[in-house]
Amino acid sequence: MRTYLLEIKYEFLKALRNPAYALPTILFPIIFYYFFGVIFGGKQTGNVKMAEYLLATYGAFGVIGAALFGFGVTVALERGHGWLEAKRTTPMPIASYFVAKLAMAMLFSAIVVLLLFTMGIYLGGVTLTFAKGLTLLATLVAGSITFCALGLAVGFFAGPSAAVPIVNVLYLPMAIVSGLWIPIQFLPNALQDAAQWLPPYHFSQLALHVIGASRGEPVAVHVFAMAAAALFFAAIAYLGYRRDTAQVH
Amino acid sequence: MSNTPAQFTRVTKSYDNVEALRGLDLTIRPGELLSLLGANGAGKTTAVRTLLGLTKPTSGQVRVFGGDPRDAKTRTRVGAVLQIARVPEMLRVREHIHLFSSYYPNPLPMTEVIEAAGLQGLEKRKFGQLSGGQQKRVLFALAICGNPDLLILDEPTVGLDVEARRSLWKQIRAFIARGKSVLLTTHYLAEAEALADRVVVLHRGVVVKEGTPREIKGDADTLEDAFIDLLEAS
């Protein structure tokens, strides 16, 4: 138990002290939200204010970034540089390594989302009841699991230098097509159809559902899609882990 | 549990059509520093990896204190300095040690680890701010913080200058002086000569010679000459 807590603590400190991780993870969603959500946030979209709608989608955007960069890139680096193997020679319970990274990504996600809430409320004129705010925060942070699994899958197959480009190629197009930057209804129909196949779309619809701005598809569909994606990515990651620890070399 | 720190019995290991180990028989005795010498590809790294439970022999058996090297219980008695390309740079020296100590049931006190690794005054430095020699000493600290009985050092002084190398030698000697065992692989024959109680020369996955540094040296001027003669003969 103590090992788990220490592992989480130091994982968090590592991330916090690493400007290459902490700055983009925190600043990108905030800058984009300020630009699209606060400056143009007064307009209505559907039955909510733009600032409120984009609070949910940029929250999702921030959570996905924290997961992909925090989990995917750090695993790829530590694995590729031999650090994970060095830890495996100790009696460390291997689960603590992954639990710590998941906890770190969730903690970072919560920080990003709370910063966005603060901006939305004080600059964007967003009004959220405490209950709704809490539900939105919980939904966003819980969704991190699916993208940590995706990050883990990337981390176990990408080399240390390929991880960042691969994550960027996945992250930005997926986010845009899923309607995280610009509300999905403003995108061309072809993209709207494609979004159905992307986990960030289902993630953002779950977040939008909390504030009553989803497209009205059943919540169960989105939950199922998120869970299925998480299992699929975790299975891929597990294959990579098995390959690494197959004791062949 | 057996008292013998490590025992290889007819260990073979092949992968990708390479026979890295071809029937290795080797024992590390209590209280000795055994140095494993060999050219690149001789099987040193594979031997170390099987000993650490990172890879499984194709045939034969590796025992560490009588146990399976892959068991967590066995791992509590072993520490290792491996060749690592990069260590997380944002953690401070004492934070790295604090975390690794938590993996072991009976870790050494922090001050003792710091002193044994010669890291006094560097506790608060981030790993990334240290020199190459200091970084190696941190890895040494992480290897000994769990109070292991067997220490495995895989080319620990590669890339270090003379002074840093001598400093690490001092720490290795102090570890041995406490009755513990060490397996050291090295390219530097002078290092084996300076530290080892016993030298084992590995060539194409088998032991071709074994003895004290003096015995191996024989009539040659240096261990290096003897080593080169040996490789040419085999």
Interface residues (C-beta under 8 A of the other chain):
Chain A: R2 T3 L6 E7 Y10 L13 K14 R17 N18 L77 E78 G80 H81 G82 W83 E85 A86 R88 T89 T90 P91 M92 P93 Q247 V248 H249
Chain B: Y15 R49 L52 G53 L54 T55 K56 A72 K73 R75 T76 V78 A80 L82 Q83 I84 A85 R86 V87 P88 M90 L91 E95 H98 L99 F100 S102 Y103 Y104 K126 G146
